[in-house]
């Protein structure tokens, strides 16, 4: 991990939320968006995600594990896409997730930012 890719929100000297914008050839990934449990449901994830979206300079993608996250990201302008629609560098990165989705039926969604 490269700390330079991360953005964080701190309170009283402690990080309470973070996320990263990873660069790939021809694409970027919004990833590692995490809010400390005690600070959830206060809009911090939305604030941080919007900031990362604003910083993006290339087509922006992400992967969601679980059933609730796609709705969160759809409100921010992301739309579901198939694994086949991902740019080549992200296909390699998300290959294990695609395997888990297909064979193990783990809920995984790949999404691309389309704007609001």
MODELLER restraints for C-alpha pairs under 7 A, 6 or more apart:
rsr = mdl.restraints
at = mdl.atoms
rsr.add(forms.Gaussian(group=physical.xy_distance, feature=features.Distance(at['CA:5:A'], at['CA:20:A']), mean=5.26, stdev=0.5))
rsr.add(forms.Gaussian(group=physical.xy_distance, feature=features.Distance(at['CA:5:A'], at['CA:21:A']), mean=5.51, stdev=0.5))
rsr.add(forms.Gaussian(group=physical.xy_distance, feature=features.Distance(at['CA:5:A'], at['CA:22:A']), mean=6.23, stdev=0.5))
rsr.add(forms.Gaussian(group=physical.xy_distance, feature=features.Distance(at['CA:6:A'], at['CA:18:A']), mean=6.73, stdev=0.5))
rsr.add(forms.Gaussian(group=physical.xy_distance, feature=features.Distance(at['CA:6:A'], at['CA:19:A']), mean=5.57, stdev=0.5))
rsr.add(forms.Gaussian(group=physical.xy_distance, feature=features.Distance(at['CA:6:A'], at['CA:20:A']), mean=4.20, stdev=0.5))
rsr.add(forms.Gaussian(group=physical.xy_distance, feature=features.Distance(at['CA:6:A'], at['CA:21:A']), mean=6.65, stdev=0.5))
rsr.add(forms.Gaussian(group=physical.xy_distance, feature=features.Distance(at['CA:7:A'], at['CA:18:A']), mean=5.61, stdev=0.5))
rsr.add(forms.Gaussian(group=physical.xy_distance, feature=features.Distance(at['CA:7:A'], at['CA:19:A']), mean=5.57, stdev=0.5))
rsr.add(forms.Gaussian(group=physical.xy_distance, feature=features.Distance(at['CA:7:A'], at['CA:20:A']), mean=6.04, stdev=0.5))
rsr.add(forms.Gaussian(group=physical.xy_distance, feature=features.Distance(at['CA:8:A'], at['CA:15:A']), mean=6.46, stdev=0.5))
rsr.add(forms.Gaussian(group=physical.xy_distance, feature=features.Distance(at['CA:8:A'], at['CA:17:A']), mean=5.58, stdev=0.5))
rsr.add(forms.Gaussian(group=physical.xy_distance, feature=features.Distance(at['CA:8:A'], at['CA:18:A']), mean=4.17, stdev=0.5))
rsr.add(forms.Gaussian(group=physical.xy_distance, feature=features.Distance(at['CA:8:A'], at['CA:19:A']), mean=6.57, stdev=0.5))
rsr.add(forms.Gaussian(group=physical.xy_distance, feature=features.Distance(at['CA:9:A'], at['CA:15:A']), mean=5.79, stdev=0.5))
rsr.add(forms.Gaussian(group=physical.xy_distance, feature=features.Distance(at['CA:9:A'], at['CA:16:A']), mean=5.83, stdev=0.5))
rsr.add(forms.Gaussian(group=physical.xy_distance, feature=features.Distance(at['CA:9:A'], at['CA:17:A']), mean=5.10, stdev=0.5))
rsr.add(forms.Gaussian(group=physical.xy_distance, feature=features.Distance(at['CA:9:A'], at['CA:18:A']), mean=6.28, stdev=0.5))
rsr.add(forms.Gaussian(group=physical.xy_distance, feature=features.Distance(at['CA:10:A'], at['CA:16:A']), mean=5.39, stdev=0.5))
rsr.add(forms.Gaussian(group=physical.xy_distance, feature=features.Distance(at['CA:16:A'], at['CA:35:A']), mean=5.88, stdev=0.5))
rsr.add(forms.Gaussian(group=physical.xy_distance, feature=features.Distance(at['CA:16:A'], at['CA:36:A']), mean=5.18, stdev=0.5))
rsr.add(forms.Gaussian(group=physical.xy_distance, feature=features.Distance(at['CA:16:A'], at['CA:39:A']), mean=6.81, stdev=0.5))
rsr.add(forms.Gaussian(group=physical.xy_distance, feature=features.Distance(at['CA:17:A'], at['CA:34:A']), mean=5.52, stdev=0.5))
rsr.add(forms.Gaussian(group=physical.xy_distance, feature=features.Distance(at['CA:17:A'], at['CA:35:A']), mean=4.17, stdev=0.5))
rsr.add(forms.Gaussian(group=physical.xy_distance, feature=features.Distance(at['CA:17:A'], at['CA:36:A']), mean=6.05, stdev=0.5))
rsr.add(forms.Gaussian(group=physical.xy_distance, feature=features.Distance(at['CA:18:A'], at['CA:33:A']), mean=5.65, stdev=0.5))
rsr.add(forms.Gaussian(group=physical.xy_distance, feature=features.Distance(at['CA:18:A'], at['CA:34:A']), mean=5.49, stdev=0.5))
rsr.add(forms.Gaussian(group=physical.xy_distance, feature=features.Distance(at['CA:18:A'], at['CA:35:A']), mean=6.62, stdev=0.5))
rsr.add(forms.Gaussian(group=physical.xy_distance, feature=features.Distance(at['CA:19:A'], at['CA:31:A']), mean=6.01, stdev=0.5))
rsr.add(forms.Gaussian(group=physical.xy_distance, feature=features.Distance(at['CA:19:A'], at['CA:32:A']), mean=4.91, stdev=0.5))
rsr.add(forms.Gaussian(group=physical.xy_distance, feature=features.Distance(at['CA:19:A'], at['CA:33:A']), mean=4.02, stdev=0.5))
rsr.add(forms.Gaussian(group=physical.xy_distance, feature=features.Distance(at['CA:19:A'], at['CA:34:A']), mean=6.35, stdev=0.5))
rsr.add(forms.Gaussian(group=physical.xy_distance, feature=features.Distance(at['CA:20:A'], at['CA:30:A']), mean=5.89, stdev=0.5))
rsr.add(forms.Gaussian(group=physical.xy_distance, feature=features.Distance(at['CA:20:A'], at['CA:31:A']), mean=5.28, stdev=0.5))
rsr.add(forms.Gaussian(group=physical.xy_distance, feature=features.Distance(at['CA:20:A'], at['CA:32:A']), mean=5.88, stdev=0.5))
rsr.add(forms.Gaussian(group=physical.xy_distance, feature=features.Distance(at['CA:20:A'], at['CA:33:A']), mean=6.85, stdev=0.5))
rsr.add(forms.Gaussian(group=physical.xy_distance, feature=features.Distance(at['CA:21:A'], at['CA:28:A']), mean=6.55, stdev=0.5))
rsr.add(forms.Gaussian(group=physical.xy_distance, feature=features.Distance(at['CA:21:A'], at['CA:29:A']), mean=5.60, stdev=0.5))
rsr.add(forms.Gaussian(group=physical.xy_distance, feature=features.Distance(at['CA:21:A'], at['CA:30:A']), mean=4.83, stdev=0.5))
rsr.add(forms.Gaussian(group=physical.xy_distance, feature=features.Distance(at['CA:21:A'], at['CA:31:A']), mean=6.35, stdev=0.5))
rsr.add(forms.Gaussian(group=physical.xy_distance, feature=features.Distance(at['CA:21:A'], at['CA:52:A']), mean=6.45, stdev=0.5))
rsr.add(forms.Gaussian(group=physical.xy_distance, feature=features.Distance(at['CA:22:A'], at['CA:28:A']), mean=5.45, stdev=0.5))
rsr.add(forms.Gaussian(group=physical.xy_distance, feature=features.Distance(at['CA:22:A'], at['CA:29:A']), mean=5.02, stdev=0.5))
rsr.add(forms.Gaussian(group=physical.xy_distance, feature=features.Distance(at['CA:22:A'], at['CA:30:A']), mean=6.54, stdev=0.5))
rsr.add(forms.Gaussian(group=physical.xy_distance, feature=features.Distance(at['CA:23:A'], at['CA:29:A']), mean=6.62, stdev=0.5))
rsr.add(forms.Gaussian(group=physical.xy_distance, feature=features.Distance(at['CA:24:A'], at['CA:89:A']), mean=6.49, stdev=0.5))
rsr.add(forms.Gaussian(group=physical.xy_distance, feature=features.Distance(at['CA:25:A'], at['CA:89:A']), mean=6.86, stdev=0.5))
rsr.add(forms.Gaussian(group=physical.xy_distance, feature=features.Distance(at['CA:26:A'], at['CA:58:A']), mean=6.42, stdev=0.5))
rsr.add(forms.Gaussian(group=physical.xy_distance, feature=features.Distance(at['CA:27:A'], at['CA:58:A']), mean=5.18, stdev=0.5))
rsr.add(forms.Gaussian(group=physical.xy_distance, feature=features.Distance(at['CA:27:A'], at['CA:59:A']), mean=5.00, stdev=0.5))
rsr.add(forms.Gaussian(group=physical.xy_distance, feature=features.Distance(at['CA:27:A'], at['CA:60:A']), mean=6.02, stdev=0.5))
rsr.add(forms.Gaussian(group=physical.xy_distance, feature=features.Distance(at['CA:28:A'], at['CA:58:A']), mean=5.99, stdev=0.5))
rsr.add(forms.Gaussian(group=physical.xy_distance, feature=features.Distance(at['CA:28:A'], at['CA:59:A']), mean=6.13, stdev=0.5))
rsr.add(forms.Gaussian(group=physical.xy_distance, feature=features.Distance(at['CA:28:A'], at['CA:60:A']), mean=4.86, stdev=0.5))
rsr.add(forms.Gaussian(group=physical.xy_distance, feature=features.Distance(at['CA:28:A'], at['CA:61:A']), mean=6.25, stdev=0.5))
rsr.add(forms.Gaussian(group=physical.xy_distance, feature=features.Distance(at['CA:29:A'], at['CA:60:A']), mean=5.57, stdev=0.5))
rsr.add(forms.Gaussian(group=physical.xy_distance, feature=features.Distance(at['CA:29:A'], at['CA:61:A']), mean=4.83, stdev=0.5))
rsr.add(forms.Gaussian(group=physical.xy_distance, feature=features.Distance(at['CA:29:A'], at['CA:62:A']), mean=5.40, stdev=0.5))
rsr.add(forms.Gaussian(group=physical.xy_distance, feature=features.Distance(at['CA:30:A'], at['CA:60:A']), mean=6.86, stdev=0.5))
rsr.add(forms.Gaussian(group=physical.xy_distance, feature=features.Distance(at['CA:30:A'], at['CA:61:A']), mean=6.25, stdev=0.5))
rsr.add(forms.Gaussian(group=physical.xy_distance, feature=features.Distance(at['CA:30:A'], at['CA:62:A']), mean=5.40, stdev=0.5))
rsr.add(forms.Gaussian(group=physical.xy_distance, feature=features.Distance(at['CA:31:A'], at['CA:62:A']), mean=6.38, stdev=0.5))
rsr.add(forms.Gaussian(group=physical.xy_distance, feature=features.Distance(at['CA:35:A'], at['CA:45:A']), mean=6.34, stdev=0.5))
rsr.add(forms.Gaussian(group=physical.xy_distance, feature=features.Distance(at['CA:60:A'], at['CA:112:A']), mean=5.81, stdev=0.5))
rsr.add(forms.Gaussian(group=physical.xy_distance, feature=features.Distance(at['CA:60:A'], at['CA:113:A']), mean=5.41, stdev=0.5))
rsr.add(forms.Gaussian(group=physical.xy_distance, feature=features.Distance(at['CA:61:A'], at['CA:111:A']), mean=5.58, stdev=0.5))
rsr.add(forms.Gaussian(group=physical.xy_distance, feature=features.Distance(at['CA:61:A'], at['CA:112:A']), mean=4.38, stdev=0.5))
rsr.add(forms.Gaussian(group=physical.xy_distance, feature=features.Distance(at['CA:61:A'], at['CA:113:A']), mean=6.15, stdev=0.5))
rsr.add(forms.Gaussian(group=physical.xy_distance, feature=features.Distance(at['CA:62:A'], at['CA:110:A']), mean=5.93, stdev=0.5))
rsr.add(forms.Gaussian(group=physical.xy_distance, feature=features.Distance(at['CA:62:A'], at['CA:111:A']), mean=5.37, stdev=0.5))
rsr.add(forms.Gaussian(group=physical.xy_distance, feature=features.Distance(at['CA:62:A'], at['CA:112:A']), mean=6.58, stdev=0.5))
rsr.add(forms.Gaussian(group=physical.xy_distance, feature=features.Distance(at['CA:63:A'], at['CA:108:A']), mean=6.86, stdev=0.5))
rsr.add(forms.Gaussian(group=physical.xy_distance, feature=features.Distance(at['CA:63:A'], at['CA:109:A']), mean=5.62, stdev=0.5))
rsr.add(forms.Gaussian(group=physical.xy_distance, feature=features.Distance(at['CA:63:A'], at['CA:110:A']), mean=4.49, stdev=0.5))
rsr.add(forms.Gaussian(group=physical.xy_distance, feature=features.Distance(at['CA:63:A'], at['CA:111:A']), mean=6.16, stdev=0.5))
rsr.add(forms.Gaussian(group=physical.xy_distance, feature=features.Distance(at['CA:64:A'], at['CA:70:A']), mean=6.33, stdev=0.5))
rsr.add(forms.Gaussian(group=physical.xy_distance, feature=features.Distance(at['CA:64:A'], at['CA:108:A']), mean=5.51, stdev=0.5))
rsr.add(forms.Gaussian(group=physical.xy_distance, feature=features.Distance(at['CA:64:A'], at['CA:109:A']), mean=5.05, stdev=0.5))
rsr.add(forms.Gaussian(group=physical.xy_distance, feature=features.Distance(at['CA:64:A'], at['CA:110:A']), mean=6.41, stdev=0.5))
rsr.add(forms.Gaussian(group=physical.xy_distance, feature=features.Distance(at['CA:65:A'], at['CA:107:A']), mean=6.00, stdev=0.5))
rsr.add(forms.Gaussian(group=physical.xy_distance, feature=features.Distance(at['CA:65:A'], at['CA:108:A']), mean=4.71, stdev=0.5))
rsr.add(forms.Gaussian(group=physical.xy_distance, feature=features.Distance(at['CA:65:A'], at['CA:109:A']), mean=6.70, stdev=0.5))
rsr.add(forms.Gaussian(group=physical.xy_distance, feature=features.Distance(at['CA:66:A'], at['CA:107:A']), mean=5.17, stdev=0.5))
rsr.add(forms.Gaussian(group=physical.xy_distance, feature=features.Distance(at['CA:66:A'], at['CA:108:A']), mean=6.20, stdev=0.5))
rsr.add(forms.Gaussian(group=physical.xy_distance, feature=features.Distance(at['CA:67:A'], at['CA:107:A']), mean=6.24, stdev=0.5))
rsr.add(forms.Gaussian(group=physical.xy_distance, feature=features.Distance(at['CA:70:A'], at['CA:109:A']), mean=6.87, stdev=0.5))
rsr.add(forms.Gaussian(group=physical.xy_distance, feature=features.Distance(at['CA:76:A'], at['CA:116:A']), mean=6.82, stdev=0.5))
rsr.add(forms.Gaussian(group=physical.xy_distance, feature=features.Distance(at['CA:77:A'], at['CA:113:A']), mean=5.66, stdev=0.5))
rsr.add(forms.Gaussian(group=physical.xy_distance, feature=features.Distance(at['CA:77:A'], at['CA:114:A']), mean=5.55, stdev=0.5))
rsr.add(forms.Gaussian(group=physical.xy_distance, feature=features.Distance(at['CA:77:A'], at['CA:115:A']), mean=4.55, stdev=0.5))
rsr.add(forms.Gaussian(group=physical.xy_distance, feature=features.Distance(at['CA:77:A'], at['CA:116:A']), mean=4.79, stdev=0.5))
rsr.add(forms.Gaussian(group=physical.xy_distance, feature=features.Distance(at['CA:78:A'], at['CA:111:A']), mean=5.80, stdev=0.5))
rsr.add(forms.Gaussian(group=physical.xy_distance, feature=features.Distance(at['CA:78:A'], at['CA:112:A']), mean=5.21, stdev=0.5))
rsr.add(forms.Gaussian(group=physical.xy_distance, feature=features.Distance(at['CA:78:A'], at['CA:113:A']), mean=4.13, stdev=0.5))
rsr.add(forms.Gaussian(group=physical.xy_distance, feature=features.Distance(at['CA:78:A'], at['CA:114:A']), mean=5.67, stdev=0.5))
rsr.add(forms.Gaussian(group=physical.xy_distance, feature=features.Distance(at['CA:78:A'], at['CA:115:A']), mean=6.93, stdev=0.5))
rsr.add(forms.Gaussian(group=physical.xy_distance, feature=features.Distance(at['CA:79:A'], at['CA:111:A']), mean=5.21, stdev=0.5))
rsr.add(forms.Gaussian(group=physical.xy_distance, feature=features.Distance(at['CA:79:A'], at['CA:112:A']), mean=5.49, stdev=0.5))
rsr.add(forms.Gaussian(group=physical.xy_distance, feature=features.Distance(at['CA:79:A'], at['CA:113:A']), mean=6.38, stdev=0.5))
rsr.add(forms.Gaussian(group=physical.xy_distance, feature=features.Distance(at['CA:79:A'], at['CA:114:A']), mean=6.71, stdev=0.5))
rsr.add(forms.Gaussian(group=physical.xy_distance, feature=features.Distance(at['CA:80:A'], at['CA:109:A']), mean=6.55, stdev=0.5))
rsr.add(forms.Gaussian(group=physical.xy_distance, feature=features.Distance(at['CA:80:A'], at['CA:110:A']), mean=5.74, stdev=0.5))
rsr.add(forms.Gaussian(group=physical.xy_distance, feature=features.Distance(at['CA:80:A'], at['CA:111:A']), mean=4.32, stdev=0.5))
rsr.add(forms.Gaussian(group=physical.xy_distance, feature=features.Distance(at['CA:80:A'], at['CA:112:A']), mean=6.54, stdev=0.5))
rsr.add(forms.Gaussian(group=physical.xy_distance, feature=features.Distance(at['CA:81:A'], at['CA:110:A']), mean=5.62, stdev=0.5))
rsr.add(forms.Gaussian(group=physical.xy_distance, feature=features.Distance(at['CA:81:A'], at['CA:111:A']), mean=5.33, stdev=0.5))
rsr.add(forms.Gaussian(group=physical.xy_distance, feature=features.Distance(at['CA:81:A'], at['CA:112:A']), mean=6.66, stdev=0.5))
rsr.add(forms.Gaussian(group=physical.xy_distance, feature=features.Distance(at['CA:82:A'], at['CA:110:A']), mean=6.45, stdev=0.5))
rsr.add(forms.Gaussian(group=physical.xy_distance, feature=features.Distance(at['CA:83:A'], at['CA:91:A']), mean=6.75, stdev=0.5))
rsr.add(forms.Gaussian(group=physical.xy_distance, feature=features.Distance(at['CA:83:A'], at['CA:98:A']), mean=6.96, stdev=0.5))
rsr.add(forms.Gaussian(group=physical.xy_distance, feature=features.Distance(at['CA:83:A'], at['CA:110:A']), mean=6.63, stdev=0.5))
rsr.add(forms.Gaussian(group=physical.xy_distance, feature=features.Distance(at['CA:97:A'], at['CA:108:A']), mean=6.78, stdev=0.5))
rsr.add(forms.Gaussian(group=physical.xy_distance, feature=features.Distance(at['CA:100:A'], at['CA:106:A']), mean=5.64, stdev=0.5))
rsr.add(forms.Gaussian(group=physical.xy_distance, feature=features.Distance(at['CA:101:A'], at['CA:107:A']), mean=6.02, stdev=0.5))
rsr.add(forms.Gaussian(group=physical.xy_distance, feature=features.Distance(at['CA:101:A'], at['CA:108:A']), mean=5.76, stdev=0.5))
